[in-house]
Amino acid sequence: MLKRNTDLYKAKYDSVDKDSISRIQKFMQEHKFTEKDMKKFTKEVDRITNLERETIKLVLYIIPETTPRPRYNFNHHNFYVMNAASNNKFMKFVVDEEEMLQHYIVTPCEFTCRLYFPIPSDMNKVDTLLAEMGVIRPPIQKDWDNLGKTYSDMIQKWLLINDALIVRGVSEKYWSLKPRVEIEITYLKEMDCKYNERKIKGSKLYKDTIGS
């Protein structure tokens, strides 16, 4: 698979300059950018940069866990994820309880997940204080990518129509005397461009969730 990928890459992109400035200049020359085009471009940069954003902050008072990797069900011939149903029910309960969460995010967003694990019982009191204050962090407790994926999956359907909307994702691990999961989602209050709007609204998930 990797060989196929590299062969495809060489065929399509080997001739593209590695330097970003050179790439941009060549693209503009090949597409004959005019002064009018540049004015439109500058206007769009200014508009998109200044689009209003909103942030949702959510604290789940649970011990951070990862979702097990998908398993194959030989009886039904499909893949399933253990605990996915219970995670789904839990998030539905959380969203139903919080009025501010009762709407879907359908625009590009940034996702930050801060995971606070229980402080180990064999940690001395100085290290415990350092851990609580975030000075020392847990380097061996769970894979950061699986943790982030667990909670981005959990909010899908209830907060996001699709976790593919996440254009930047951060997973941070801490220790704390009060274990918890803090989720922060910053999203655009309107679409950034017509192309993205068309693609998102044309998706099956959008049509099934929001309607056409």
C-alpha positions in Angstrom: 0.0 0.0 0.0 2.8 2.4 0.9 4.6 1.7 -2.4 1.3 2.5 -4.3 1.1 5.7 -2.4 4.6 6.8 -3.1 4.3 5.8 -6.8 1.1 7.9 -7.0 2.8 10.8 -5.2 5.7 10.8 -7.5 3.5 10.8 -10.6 1.3 13.6 -9.4 3.4 15.8 -7.1 7.1 15.3 -7.8 7.2 18.3 -10.1 5.7 20.6 -7.5 8.2 22.9 -5.8 9.0 22.1 -2.1 9.4 25.8 -1.3 6.0 27.4 -0.5 6.8 30.8 -1.9 7.9 29.3 -5.2 4.7 27.1 -5.3 2.5 30.1 -4.8 4.3 32.2 -7.4 4.1 29.4 -10.0 0.4 28.8 -9.3 -0.4 32.4 -9.8 1.6 32.6 -13.0 0.0 29.5 -14.5 -3.5 30.7 -13.6 -2.8 34.2 -14.7 -3.8 36.0 -11.5 -4.9 39.6 -12.3 -5.1 42.6 -10.0 -8.8 41.9 -9.7 -8.1 38.4 -8.6 -5.7 39.6 -6.0 -8.2 42.1 -4.6 -10.8 39.3 -4.3 -8.2 37.1 -2.6 -7.2 39.8 -0.1 -10.8 40.5 0.7 -11.5 36.8 1.3 -8.4 36.5 3.6 -9.7 39.4 5.6 -13.2 38.1 5.8 -12.3 34.5 6.8 -9.7 35.7 9.3 -12.3 37.8 11.1 -15.1 35.3 11.0 -16.8 35.0 14.4 -16.0 32.0 16.4 -17.6 30.4 19.4 -16.2 28.0 22.1 -18.0 25.3 23.9 -16.3 24.0 27.1 -17.5 20.7 28.6 -16.2 18.9 31.7 -16.9 15.2 32.1 -16.3 13.9 35.7 -15.1 10.5 34.7 -11.8 8.7 34.7 -10.3 9.0 31.2 -10.4 5.8 29.2 -9.6 4.7 25.7 -12.1 3.0 23.4 -10.9 -0.5 22.5 -9.8 -1.0 18.9 -12.6 -2.3 16.5 -13.3 -6.0 16.6 -14.8 -8.2 13.9 -18.1 -9.9 14.5 -18.0 -13.2 12.6 -21.7 -13.8 13.1 -22.9 -10.4 11.6 -19.8 -9.9 9.4 -19.1 -6.4 10.6 -16.7 -4.4 12.9 -17.8 -3.2 16.3 -16.3 -1.1 19.1 -16.8 -2.3 22.6 -18.3 0.4 25.0 -19.3 2.6 22.0 -23.0 2.2 22.9 -22.5 3.2 26.5 -20.3 6.2 25.6 -23.1 7.2 23.2 -25.7 7.0 25.9 -23.6 8.9 28.3 -23.0 11.8 25.9 -26.7 11.9 25.0 -27.4 12.4 28.7 -24.8 15.1 29.1 -26.1 17.0 26.0 -29.8 16.7 27.1 -28.9 18.1 30.5 -27.1 21.2 29.1 -29.2 23.6 27.1 -26.2 25.3 25.6 -25.1 22.0 24.0 -28.4 21.3 22.2 -27.3 22.3 18.7 -25.1 20.7 16.1 -21.8 22.1 15.0 -21.6 21.9 11.2 -18.6 24.1 10.5 -14.8 23.6 10.6 -13.7 23.5 14.3 -10.8 22.9 16.6 -10.9 20.2 19.3 -8.9 20.2 22.5 -9.2 17.3 24.9 -7.5 17.6 28.3 -7.4 14.3 30.2 -6.8 14.3 33.9 -5.8 10.8 35.3 -5.9 9.8 38.9 -2.6 10.5 40.7 -0.8 7.2 41.4 -1.2 6.2 45.1 2.6 5.5 45.4 3.6 9.0 44.4 5.2 11.0 47.2 3.6 14.2 48.4 5.9 16.6 46.6 5.4 14.9 43.3 1.7 14.7 44.0 1.6 18.5 44.3 3.7 18.9 41.2 1.3 16.6 39.3 -1.8 18.4 40.5 -0.3 21.7 39.3 0.6 20.2 35.9 4.3 20.6 36.4 4.9 16.9 35.9 2.7 14.9 33.4 1.9 11.2 32.8 4.1 9.9 29.9 3.1 6.3 30.1 -0.6 6.4 30.7 -2.6 5.5 27.6 -1.9 6.6 24.0 -2.7 10.2 23.4 -4.1 9.6 19.9 -6.5 6.9 21.1 -7.6 9.1 24.0 -8.4 12.0 21.7 -10.2 9.7 19.2 -12.3 8.2 22.0 -13.8 11.6 23.0 -14.1 13.0 19.5 -16.1 9.9 18.6 -18.2 10.4 21.8 -19.3 13.9 20.8 -20.0 12.9 17.2 -23.7 12.8 16.5 -24.5 14.8 19.7 -22.3 17.9 19.2 -20.6 17.4 15.8 -22.4 15.9 12.8 -19.0 14.4 11.9 -15.6 14.5 13.6 -14.1 15.1 10.2 -15.1 18.7 10.8 -12.1 18.9 13.2 -9.3 20.7 11.4 -7.1 20.8 14.4 -7.1 18.3 17.3 -5.1 18.4 20.5 -4.9 15.7 23.2 -3.2 16.7 26.5 -2.6 14.3 29.4 -2.3 15.4 33.1 -2.6 13.9 36.6 -5.1 15.3 39.1 -6.6 14.7 42.5 -9.9 15.2 40.7 -9.9 13.0 37.5 -11.9 14.3 34.7 -12.0 15.0 30.9 -12.2 18.6 29.7 -13.3 19.1 26.1 -13.1 22.4 24.3 -14.5 23.0 20.8 -14.0 26.2 19.0 -16.0 26.5 15.8 -16.9 29.0 13.1 -20.3 30.5 13.4 -20.6 30.5 9.6 -19.0 28.6 6.8 -15.6 29.9 5.7 -16.2 29.3 1.9 -18.8 28.1 -0.6 -16.7 25.0 -1.4 -16.7 23.7 2.2 -20.4 24.6 2.6 -21.3 22.6 -0.5 -19.3 19.6 0.6 -20.6 19.6 4.2 -24.2 20.2 3.3 -24.0 17.6 0.5 -22.8 14.8 2.8 -25.1 12.0 3.8 -24.5 12.6 7.5 -25.6 16.3 7.2 -28.7 15.3 5.3 -29.6 12.5 7.7 -29.0 14.8 10.8 -30.0 18.3 9.7 -32.0 17.6 6.5 -31.5 18.8 3.0 
